[in-house]
């Protein structure tokens, strides 16, 4: 075989081996403390959109050259110091809550995808700052919904609320909460310190109370023991004395029987019997007296109870009657007020409608007069002329004059006699038509005469008497 062929075969073999080695190098294994994120041409989601990345933990994946690439997310826990200050509690008291949170990238399927989309390529410090902002906001929100007593005494409840809220928000960026450690809680106003002092004082007072109660129980027990001892000793002495007395009585009775004979013994027995009978009668009287007193008290109490019950019933009945009468008066007054209101409302509506109709009629009259308000007013007065003349006539029509006597002294004033002055004065009590027409801007028709003609036609003769 020629050397050139051998060299060519070796070169082809080297190329093939190199290509196989390069292809094998694209099969990537994921360490246990990392998440391998394969990105590029991954495929489609169920909804038809392009898949952004593929997350692998604890396995291996072949990364297609040119079309795909890969990167790692570190699963090492991240410790974050959160020094929350002046957080407002539900009681509007600001407190400081220094705490330390330990977080890490989650290995859950959906959460890993969030981490690949939001944390890939970020530095550790950047992830810490992002997590700290989320923790600060959720911690303030939780403290605002709790009392200081709950935060200070029920740490489990507080930590559970913090874990639930914070982890829910951290999962949105692909993280999980590993641990929460609240070191201490304080406030500027000293409320928590006061609570501690109050608890200590309460514990001390409870202890003192318990000691005092035990001392009291001991003293009572000791006193009861001494009382029982004295009672037992007194009972024993009483029995002993009673025995001695009985023995002495027997000796005395025996001596008396021997010395005083049967008569003295009978006398003693009779006297003793009478004394006992008197005592029995006295006790009977006392018992009867007590029974009478009890019966009298019972009857008095029964009588007082009956009187009180009747008085209470009478009082209740009078109160109910007064309330019923007051309610009837209130309802009657309300009904009258409603009726008056309805009547006045109806009258107001009627007046409103009448004024609206009059206004509409006046508007039509003005329109008929060509828009001239003065001409419309003259039309209205002309329409009422007959009624005005009737008023002029009715003013003197119903005056009944059987006889009028006028004494004339012969003196004329302004060419008028006393009779003329009487007639003229009576007619002047009614407004002249000429003045009414002048007020309306109109002239009296010629057929009714003028003011000058009326003056010229005034009677000149002065009769001395008119019957």
C-alpha positions as CSV (number, residue, x, y, z in Angstrom):
1,X,0.0,0.0,0.0
2,X,1.3,3.4,-0.9
3,X,2.2,5.8,1.9
4,X,-0.2,8.5,0.5
5,X,-3.1,6.2,0.9
6,X,-2.1,5.2,4.5
7,X,-1.8,8.9,5.4
8,X,-5.2,9.6,3.9
9,X,-6.8,6.7,5.8
10,X,-5.2,7.9,9.1
11,X,-6.4,11.4,8.5
12,X,-10.0,10.3,7.8
13,X,-9.9,8.0,10.9
14,X,-8.6,10.9,13.0
15,X,-11.4,13.2,11.7
16,X,-14.1,10.5,12.4
17,X,-12.7,9.9,15.9
18,X,-12.6,13.6,16.7
19,X,-16.1,14.1,15.5
20,X,-17.3,11.2,17.6
21,X,-15.5,12.6,20.6
22,X,-17.0,16.0,20.0
23,X,-20.5,14.5,19.8
24,X,-20.0,12.6,23.0
25,X,-18.8,15.7,24.7
26,X,-22.2,17.2,24.1
27,X,-23.9,14.6,26.4
28,X,-24.0,16.7,29.6
29,X,-24.5,15.3,33.1
30,X,-26.1,17.5,35.7
31,X,-24.4,17.5,39.2
32,X,-26.7,17.0,42.3
33,X,-26.1,20.5,43.6
34,X,-27.0,22.2,40.4
35,X,-29.8,22.6,37.9
36,X,-28.8,22.3,34.2
37,X,-30.8,24.7,32.0
38,X,-30.9,23.7,28.3
39,X,-32.0,26.6,26.1
40,X,-32.3,27.3,22.4
41,X,-34.4,25.2,20.1
42,X,-36.2,23.1,22.7
43,X,-39.6,22.5,21.2
44,X,-43.2,23.6,21.6
45,X,-45.4,23.9,24.7
46,X,-48.9,22.3,24.7
47,X,-50.5,25.6,23.7
48,X,-48.2,25.9,20.6
49,X,-45.8,28.5,22.0
50,X,-42.0,28.1,21.9
51,X,-40.6,26.5,25.0
52,X,-38.1,28.9,26.7
53,X,-35.9,26.3,28.5
54,X,-35.6,22.8,29.7
55,X,-34.6,22.2,33.4
56,X,-32.8,19.0,34.4
57,X,-31.8,18.0,38.0
58,X,-30.1,14.8,38.8
59,X,-29.8,13.4,35.3
60,X,-28.2,14.0,31.9
61,X,-29.2,15.5,28.6
62,X,-27.8,15.5,25.1
63,X,-27.2,19.1,24.0
64,X,-27.6,19.5,20.2
65,X,-24.7,21.4,18.8
66,X,-25.4,24.7,17.2
67,X,-29.2,24.6,18.0
68,X,-28.9,24.3,21.8
69,X,-26.8,25.5,24.6
70,X,-26.8,25.0,28.4
71,X,-26.0,26.7,31.7
72,X,-26.2,25.9,35.4
73,X,-28.1,27.2,38.4
74,X,-26.4,26.7,41.7
75,X,-28.6,25.1,44.5
76,X,-26.4,26.3,47.3
77,X,-28.5,28.0,50.0
78,X,-28.4,31.7,50.2
79,X,-28.5,33.5,53.6
80,X,-30.1,36.9,53.7
81,X,-30.0,39.2,56.7
82,X,-33.2,41.3,56.9
83,X,-33.1,44.1,59.5
84,X,-36.7,45.3,59.3
85,X,-37.2,48.6,61.3
86,X,-40.2,50.8,62.1
87,X,-42.7,48.2,60.8
88,X,-46.2,49.3,61.6
89,X,-48.3,46.7,63.5
90,X,-52.1,46.4,63.6
91,X,-52.0,48.6,66.8
92,X,-50.2,51.3,65.0
93,X,-47.0,50.7,67.0
94,X,-43.8,50.6,65.1
95,X,-41.5,47.7,65.9
96,X,-38.1,46.4,64.8
97,X,-37.9,42.8,63.6
98,X,-34.3,41.7,62.8
99,X,-34.3,38.3,61.1
100,X,-32.4,35.9,58.9
101,X,-33.8,34.1,55.9
102,X,-32.3,31.1,54.1
103,X,-33.5,30.6,50.6
104,X,-32.4,28.5,47.6
105,X,-33.4,27.7,44.0
106,X,-36.3,25.3,44.1
107,X,-36.2,21.9,42.4
108,X,-40.0,21.7,41.8
109,X,-40.9,21.3,38.1
110,X,-42.9,24.5,37.6
111,X,-40.7,26.6,40.0
112,X,-37.5,25.4,38.3
113,X,-38.9,26.9,35.1
114,X,-39.5,30.2,36.8
115,X,-35.9,30.2,38.0
116,X,-34.6,29.4,34.5
117,X,-36.5,32.3,33.1
118,X,-35.8,34.9,35.8
119,X,-32.5,34.0,37.6
120,X,-30.3,32.5,34.9
121,X,-27.2,34.6,34.5
122,X,-27.7,36.7,37.7
123,X,-25.0,36.9,40.3
124,X,-25.4,35.7,43.9
125,X,-25.6,39.3,45.2
126,X,-28.3,40.2,42.7
127,X,-30.4,37.2,43.7
128,X,-29.9,38.2,47.4
129,X,-31.1,41.8,46.7
130,X,-34.1,40.6,44.7
131,X,-35.1,38.2,47.5
132,X,-34.6,40.8,50.2
133,X,-37.0,43.2,48.5
134,X,-39.7,40.5,48.3
135,X,-39.1,39.5,52.0
136,X,-39.2,43.1,53.2
137,X,-42.6,43.7,51.6
138,X,-44.2,40.5,52.8
139,X,-42.8,40.9,56.3
140,X,-44.3,44.4,56.6
141,X,-47.6,43.1,55.3
142,X,-47.8,40.3,57.8
143,X,-46.8,42.5,60.8
144,X,-49.5,45.0,59.8
145,X,-52.1,42.3,60.2
146,X,-51.0,41.1,63.7
147,X,-50.9,42.5,67.2
148,X,-47.6,42.8,69.0
149,X,-48.8,40.3,71.6
150,X,-49.3,37.7,68.8
151,X,-45.9,38.4,67.3
152,X,-44.1,38.3,70.6
153,X,-45.8,35.4,72.3
154,X,-47.1,33.2,69.5
155,X,-43.9,32.9,67.4
156,X,-45.1,29.7,65.7
157,X,-48.1,31.5,64.2
158,X,-45.9,34.5,63.2
159,X,-43.3,32.2,61.5
160,X,-46.0,30.2,59.8
161,X,-47.6,33.3,58.3
162,X,-44.2,34.6,57.2
163,X,-43.2,31.2,55.6
164,X,-46.5,30.9,53.7
165,X,-46.5,34.5,52.4
166,X,-42.8,34.8,51.6
167,X,-42.5,31.4,50.0
168,X,-45.5,32.1,47.8
169,X,-43.9,35.2,46.4
170,X,-40.4,33.6,46.2
171,X,-41.8,30.8,44.0
172,X,-42.8,33.3,41.4
173,X,-39.1,33.9,40.7
174,X,-38.0,30.3,41.2
175,X,-36.9,30.3,44.8
176,X,-38.0,28.4,47.9
177,X,-37.8,29.3,51.6
178,X,-35.6,27.0,53.6
179,X,-35.5,28.6,57.0
180,X,-36.7,31.7,59.0
181,X,-35.0,32.8,62.2
182,X,-36.3,35.9,64.0
183,X,-33.6,36.9,66.5
184,X,-35.4,39.6,68.6
185,X,-38.4,41.9,68.5
186,X,-38.2,45.5,69.9
187,X,-40.1,48.8,69.7
188,X,-39.2,52.4,70.5
189,X,-42.2,53.0,72.7
190,X,-41.2,50.2,75.1
191,X,-44.4,48.3,74.7
192,X,-42.8,44.9,74.5
193,X,-40.6,45.6,77.5
194,X,-43.8,46.6,79.4
195,X,-45.5,43.4,78.4
196,X,-42.5,41.5,79.7
197,X,-42.7,43.4,83.0
198,X,-46.4,42.8,83.2
199,X,-45.9,39.0,82.6
200,X,-43.2,38.9,85.3
201,X,-45.3,40.8,87.8
202,X,-48.2,38.6,87.1
203,X,-46.1,35.5,87.6
204,X,-44.8,36.9,90.9
205,X,-48.2,37.8,92.0
206,X,-49.6,34.4,91.1
207,X,-46.8,32.7,93.1
208,X,-47.4,35.0,96.1
209,X,-51.1,34.2,95.8
210,X,-50.4,30.5,95.7
211,X,-48.1,30.7,98.8
212,X,-50.8,32.7,100.6
213,X,-53.5,30.2,99.7
214,X,-51.3,27.3,101.0
215,X,-50.6,29.2,104.2
216,X,-54.3,29.8,104.6
217,X,-55.1,26.2,104.1
218,X,-52.4,25.2,106.6
219,X,-53.7,27.6,109.2
220,X,-57.3,26.5,108.7
221,X,-56.2,22.8,108.9
222,X,-54.3,23.5,112.1
223,X,-57.2,25.4,113.7
224,X,-59.6,22.6,112.7
225,X,-57.3,20.0,114.3
226,X,-57.1,22.0,117.5
227,X,-60.9,22.4,117.5
228,X,-61.5,18.7,117.1
229,X,-58.9,18.0,119.9
230,X,-60.7,20.4,122.3
231,X,-64.1,18.9,121.4
232,X,-62.9,15.4,122.0
233,X,-61.2,16.3,125.3
234,X,-64.4,18.2,126.5
235,X,-66.6,15.2,125.5
236,X,-64.3,12.8,127.4
237,X,-64.3,15.1,130.5
238,X,-68.1,15.4,130.2
239,X,-68.5,11.7,130.1
240,X,-66.2,11.3,133.1
241,X,-68.0,13.9,135.1
242,X,-71.3,12.5,134.2
243,X,-70.1,9.1,135.5
244,X,-68.8,10.6,138.7
245,X,-72.1,12.4,139.3
246,X,-74.1,9.3,138.6
247,X,-72.0,7.4,141.1
248,X,-72.3,10.2,143.7
249,X,-76.1,10.4,143.0
250,X,-76.4,6.7,143.6
251,X,-74.4,6.9,146.8
252,X,-76.5,9.9,148.0
253,X,-79.7,8.3,147.2
254,X,-78.6,5.1,148.9
255,X,-77.6,7.1,152.0
256,X,-80.9,9.1,151.9
257,X,-82.9,5.9,151.6
258,X,-81.2,4.5,154.6
259,X,-81.3,7.6,156.7
260,X,-84.6,9.3,155.7
261,X,-86.6,6.1,155.2
262,X,-89.2,5.5,152.6
263,X,-91.1,8.8,153.3
264,X,-88.2,11.0,152.6
265,X,-87.5,9.0,149.5
266,X,-91.1,9.3,148.3
267,X,-91.0,13.1,148.9
268,X,-87.8,13.5,146.9
269,X,-89.3,11.5,144.1
270,X,-92.5,13.5,144.1
271,X,-90.6,16.8,144.1
272,X,-88.4,15.7,141.3
273,X,-91.4,14.6,139.2
274,X,-93.1,18.0,139.7
275,X,-90.0,19.8,138.7
276,X,-89.7,17.8,135.6
277,X,-93.3,18.3,134.7
278,X,-92.9,22.1,135.2
279,X,-89.9,22.1,132.9
280,X,-91.7,20.1,130.3
281,X,-94.7,22.5,130.5
282,X,-92.3,25.5,130.2
283,X,-90.7,24.0,127.1
284,X,-94.1,23.3,125.6
285,X,-95.2,26.9,126.1
286,X,-92.0,28.2,124.5
287,X,-92.5,25.9,121.5
288,X,-96.1,27.1,121.1
289,X,-94.9,30.8,121.4
290,X,-92.3,30.2,118.7
291,X,-94.9,28.5,116.5
292,X,-97.3,31.4,116.9
293,X,-94.5,33.9,116.0
294,X,-93.6,31.9,112.9
295,X,-97.3,31.8,111.8
296,X,-97.7,35.5,112.4
297,X,-94.6,36.3,110.3
298,X,-95.8,34.0,107.5
299,X,-99.2,35.6,107.4
300,X,-97.7,39.1,107.4
301,X,-95.3,38.2,104.6
302,X,-98.2,36.7,102.6
303,X,-100.3,39.8,103.1
304,X,-97.4,42.1,102.1
305,X,-96.7,40.0,99.0
306,X,-100.4,40.2,97.9
307,X,-100.4,43.9,98.3
308,X,-97.1,44.4,96.5
309,X,-98.2,42.1,93.6
310,X,-101.6,43.9,93.2
311,X,-99.7,47.3,93.3
312,X,-97.3,46.1,90.7
313,X,-100.1,44.8,88.5
314,X,-102.0,48.1,88.9
315,X,-98.8,50.1,88.1
316,X,-98.2,48.0,85.0
317,X,-101.8,48.4,83.8
318,X,-101.6,52.2,84.3
319,X,-98.3,52.3,82.4
320,X,-99.8,50.3,79.5
321,X,-102.9,52.5,79.4
322,X,-100.8,55.7,79.4
323,X,-98.6,54.3,76.6
324,X,-101.7,53.3,74.6
325,X,-103.2,56.8,75.1
326,X,-100.0,58.4,74.1
327,X,-99.7,56.2,71.0
328,X,-103.3,57.0,70.0
329,X,-102.6,60.8,70.4
330,X,-99.4,60.4,68.4
331,X,-101.2,58.5,65.6
332,X,-104.1,61.0,65.6
333,X,-101.7,64.0,65.4
334,X,-99.8,62.3,62.7
335,X,-103.0,61.6,60.7
336,X,-104.1,65.2,61.1
337,X,-100.7,66.5,60.0
338,X,-100.7,64.2,57.0
339,X,-104.2,65.4,56.1
340,X,-103.2,69.1,56.4
341,X,-100.1,68.4,54.4
342,X,-102.1,66.6,51.6
343,X,-104.7,69.4,51.5
344,X,-102.0,72.2,51.3
345,X,-100.1,70.2,48.7
346,X,-103.3,69.8,46.6
347,X,-104.1,73.5,47.0
348,X,-100.6,74.4,46.0
349,X,-100.8,72.2,42.9
350,X,-104.2,73.7,42.0
351,X,-102.8,77.2,42.4
352,X,-99.7,76.2,40.4
353,X,-101.9,74.8,37.5
354,X,-104.2,77.9,37.6
355,X,-101.2,80.3,37.4
356,X,-99.7,78.2,34.6
357,X,-103.0,78.4,32.6
358,X,-103.2,82.2,33.3
359,X,-99.6,82.6,32.2
360,X,-100.2,80.6,29.0
361,X,-103.4,82.7,28.3
362,X,-101.5,85.9,28.8
363,X,-98.7,84.6,26.5
364,X,-101.3,83.9,23.8
365,X,-102.9,87.3,24.2
366,X,-99.5,89.0,23.9
367,X,-98.8,86.9,20.8
368,X,-102.2,87.9,19.4
369,X,-101.4,91.6,20.0
370,X,-98.3,91.2,17.9
371,X,-95.9,90.9,20.8
372,X,-97.0,94.4,22.2
373,X,-97.5,94.0,26.0
374,X,-99.3,97.4,26.2
375,X,-101.7,96.4,23.5
376,X,-102.3,93.1,25.2
377,X,-103.1,94.9,28.5
378,X,-105.6,97.2,26.7
379,X,-107.2,94.1,25.2
380,X,-107.6,92.6,28.7
381,X,-109.1,95.8,30.1
382,X,-111.4,96.1,27.1
383,X,-112.6,92.5,27.7
384,X,-113.3,93.5,31.4
385,X,-115.0,96.8,30.5
386,X,-118.5,95.5,31.0
387,X,-117.6,94.1,34.4
388,X,-116.0,97.5,35.4
389,X,-119.1,99.4,34.3
390,X,-121.3,96.9,36.3
391,X,-119.1,97.7,39.4
392,X,-119.7,101.4,38.8
393,X,-123.5,100.9,38.7
394,X,-123.7,98.4,41.5
395,X,-121.9,100.8,43.8
396,X,-125.0,103.0,44.1
397,X,-127.7,100.8,42.8
398,X,-128.7,99.2,46.0
399,X,-128.7,102.4,48.1
400,X,-132.3,102.9,49.4
401,X,-133.1,106.6,49.8
402,X,-136.7,107.4,50.8
403,X,-136.1,111.1,51.4
404,X,-133.1,113.4,51.3
405,X,-133.2,116.8,52.8
406,X,-130.4,119.3,51.8
407,X,-130.2,122.6,53.6
408,X,-128.6,125.2,51.4
409,X,-127.2,128.3,53.0
410,X,-127.1,130.1,49.7
411,X,-123.3,129.9,49.4
412,X,-121.9,128.4,46.2
413,X,-118.4,127.0,46.0
414,X,-116.9,126.7,42.6
415,X,-120.4,127.3,41.1
416,X,-121.9,124.3,42.8
417,X,-124.8,124.1,45.2
418,X,-125.0,121.9,48.3
419,X,-127.3,119.5,46.5
420,X,-124.8,119.2,43.6
421,X,-122.0,118.7,46.0
422,X,-123.9,115.9,47.8
423,X,-124.6,114.0,44.5
424,X,-121.1,114.6,43.2
425,X,-119.5,113.4,46.5
426,X,-121.5,110.2,46.5
427,X,-120.5,109.4,42.9
428,X,-116.8,110.2,43.7
429,X,-116.8,107.3,46.2
430,X,-116.5,105.0,43.1
431,X,-113.4,105.4,40.8
432,X,-114.3,107.3,37.6
433,X,-114.1,105.3,34.4
434,X,-111.9,108.0,32.9
435,X,-109.3,107.6,35.6
436,X,-109.4,103.8,35.3
437,X,-108.8,104.1,31.5
438,X,-106.1,106.7,32.0
439,X,-104.2,104.3,34.4
440,X,-104.4,101.6,31.7
441,X,-103.0,104.0,29.1
442,X,-106.4,104.2,27.3
443,X,-109.0,106.9,26.5
444,X,-112.6,106.7,27.3
445,X,-114.7,106.2,24.2
446,X,-116.4,109.3,22.8
447,X,-119.9,107.9,23.2
448,X,-119.3,107.8,27.0
449,X,-118.3,111.5,27.0
450,X,-115.2,113.2,28.2
451,X,-114.0,114.8,31.4
452,X,-114.5,118.3,30.1
453,X,-118.0,117.6,29.0
454,X,-118.8,116.1,32.3
455,X,-117.6,119.3,34.0
456,X,-119.5,121.5,31.7
457,X,-122.7,119.6,32.3
458,X,-122.6,120.0,36.1
459,X,-126.0,121.4,37.3
460,X,-126.1,125.1,38.2
461,X,-129.4,125.4,39.9
462,X,-129.4,125.1,43.7
463,X,-132.6,123.8,44.9
464,X,-133.3,124.4,48.6
465,X,-135.0,121.2,49.1
466,X,-135.4,117.9,47.2
467,X,-137.8,115.3,48.3
